[in-house]
């Protein structure tokens, strides 16, 4: 607190990211990073672009990257918006599309940045409780609202809704924007990108941080019909004309174009997730059905807080949320096979 602060600063409720400690030998399963590196073509692209042309500003509209994303989703260039991580894309979404007289709806348990952005941009919200199995029930969103945002798969549960449920939500709210945050969709969900040509009120947000293994590059994007994308462009050009630097644009384009690497690393993570789910279940955990690169699990006999601390003492970091209903759950990122094994060894020692 300082007398130099603007009044707005006092009212903020900043997002707390998973920690990034520098502990030797740490098994880091707390921020849903990809355990495999990005495509080698990404590294080559960055090396090739690391030259004296960096004295120039980047393309402010990231045209080449947007075109490659558009091609992959069978959309037009002007139906793609890119930003500095999907967090930045979501900031523009909140400010530019989700603030209306009626409240914005989102689940009471979801990505906690939504609450932070709602606070920052003065968006009135109404949290919709998850059902008894910690799932999203589309019928619960059938109430007056200004807009809706859902993560699909949801975070931190990992549970995905089928495309038919997303479509029902979109058709049930023809006068509201429905935003689907698909940060984890590539690990087993069904993307709503295929619906964009049919619904003017649908916006899909994705990221390069998870399935493309580029959390350090900061690239995210939104897909939607022209009026929605135009709102985001107007927000961006009122805030930062060059959100993606030259290296990020080049590298992300190379990532989109290496579909083989994408599929191979994704398949490895999905296979590890299935093995880890079975191993945790054998050890007395309840593991929610995950379509993401993490699992959300609780043990019948060990409180979540105790487990997190005991794991940390063994240099294994997982994420824990001290929220009602989920305080006993651990959110565990799928690591390499070796990291999963180290996690299980630590769990065996603890329980
Ligand atoms: N949406 C969800 C649901 C997430 O979990 C995350 C990662 N914290 C993001 C968006 C943002 O990811 P990024 O800014 O790295 O694209």
Boltz pocket constraint, residues with backbone or C-beta under 6 A from the ligand:
constraints:
  - pocket:
      binder: B
      contacts: [[A, 31], [A, 84], [A, 85], [A, 86], [A, 87], [A, 88], [A, 111], [A, 151], [A, 153], [A, 155], [A, 181], [A, 183], [A, 206], [A, 207], [A, 208], [A, 209], [A, 215], [A, 218], [A, 219], [A, 220]]
      max_distance: 6.0
